[in-house]
């Protein structure tokens, strides 16, 4: 699994367009074979602040497949115009068990077999 977390603040005058276009992008992205989930979150205290939480099968599904789609290109055009300069950040993450430090295995809570 490969996780992408994008956060940004939208320009106030473009909030309706951002909401409409990011919903369109999320729906199309979620239909991609390599996308496991695509969730759009909005800050309750700051209606201009958004977070995208995306899960992909692997890094290739994001970097090569998702980024090559027409809906991604459309969103990037909207983003350039509607997102406040310097407010966008992107983080990529993998499960701890997929990193050298976590190669020993998953963590489990005592007695219930559920990860902590």
Buried (B, 14 or more C-beta within 10 A) or exposed (E): BBBBBBBBBBBEEBBEBBBEBBEBBBEBBBEBEBBBEBEBEBEEEEEBBBBBBBBBBBBEBBBEBBEEBEBBEBBEEBBEEBBBEEBEEEEBEEEBBEEEEEEEEEEEEEEEEEEE
